[in-house]
Each structure stands twice: as structure tokens, then as C-alpha cells.
Amino acid sequence: MRRFYFNLVHHDEVEPIGHPVADRGQAIAVAQRLAIDIAENRQDCLGKGYSVSIVDDAGIEIHRESVDSAEKSG
């Protein structure tokens, strides 16, 4: 079964975050939620080019969600 993993990316720095999921659509939704949570809770990350990256089992990036452009909830 294919798995998708999440990383917080800032230039060359990569920090694993979140829990793996098995569905690509779910992975994109989770990345969007993680980006929103980071934008709302880690103000130090705003305006500095942080993003949430989704990679598959082979380490290939399939999606990247910008923290700066994350739509805030409310």
C-alpha cells in the first residue's frame, strides 16, 4: 500500500511532521490543514517561505502547500 508523508520545508531544511496517510486526496487535505495550523500557531514561520511538502514512499514530492498562502479558518 502506498503511503504519503509530510515535511515542513524551509529552503534546504526539512522537518518531518504529521502522520502518514494512504490516500493521495486525503494527503492533500492534511497538508492544507497542516499549513493552516502552522500559519495560525507559528507566526515565526510566516513570510519566510515555509511550506508543507507531501512525499510518497519513494521520497518523490507529489504536492507542496505554502504556509504563507494557507487559507485561515475563521
C-alpha positions as CSV (number, residue, x, y, z in Angstrom):
1,M,0.0,0.0,0.0
2,R,1.3,3.4,-1.0
3,R,1.9,5.9,1.9
4,F,2.3,9.7,1.9
5,Y,4.4,11.6,4.3
6,F,4.6,15.2,5.3
7,N,7.5,17.6,5.8
8,L,7.8,21.2,6.9
9,V,10.2,22.7,4.4
10,H,12.2,25.9,4.7
11,H,14.8,26.4,2.0
12,D,17.2,23.4,2.5
13,E,15.8,22.4,5.9
14,V,13.3,19.6,6.1
15,E,11.4,18.5,9.2
16,P,9.1,15.5,9.2
17,I,5.6,16.4,10.6
18,G,2.2,14.8,10.9
19,H,1.4,11.1,10.4
20,P,1.5,9.1,7.1
21,V,-1.8,8.5,5.2
22,A,-2.6,6.1,2.5
23,D,-4.8,8.2,0.2
24,R,-3.5,10.9,-2.1
25,G,-6.6,13.1,-1.8
26,Q,-6.5,12.8,2.0
27,A,-2.8,13.6,2.0
28,I,-3.5,16.9,0.1
29,A,-6.3,17.8,2.6
30,V,-4.0,17.0,5.5
31,A,-1.2,19.2,4.0
32,Q,-3.7,22.1,3.6
33,R,-4.7,21.7,7.3
34,L,-1.1,21.5,8.5
35,A,-0.3,24.7,6.5
36,I,-3.2,26.5,8.1
37,D,-2.3,25.2,11.6
38,I,1.3,26.4,11.1
39,A,0.2,29.8,9.8
40,E,-2.1,30.2,12.8
41,N,0.1,28.8,15.5
42,R,3.7,29.5,14.4
43,Q,3.8,33.2,13.5
44,D,7.6,32.9,13.2
45,C,7.1,30.9,10.0
46,L,5.0,33.5,8.2
47,G,6.6,35.4,5.4
48,K,9.7,33.3,5.3
49,G,8.9,30.7,2.6
50,Y,7.8,27.8,4.7
51,S,5.7,25.1,3.1
52,V,4.3,21.6,3.8
53,S,5.6,19.0,1.3
54,I,3.9,15.7,0.6
55,V,6.3,12.8,-0.4
56,D,5.5,9.2,-1.3
57,D,7.2,6.0,-0.3
58,A,9.9,6.6,-2.9
59,G,10.6,10.1,-1.5
60,I,9.1,11.8,-4.6
61,E,7.3,15.1,-3.8
62,I,3.7,15.0,-5.1
63,H,2.4,18.3,-3.7
64,R,3.6,21.4,-1.8
65,E,1.4,23.7,0.2
66,S,2.6,27.2,1.1
67,V,2.2,28.3,4.7
68,D,2.0,31.9,3.6
69,S,-0.9,31.4,1.3
70,A,-2.8,28.9,3.5
71,E,-6.4,30.0,3.9
72,K,-7.1,30.6,7.6
73,S,-10.2,29.1,9.2
74,G,-12.2,31.9,10.6
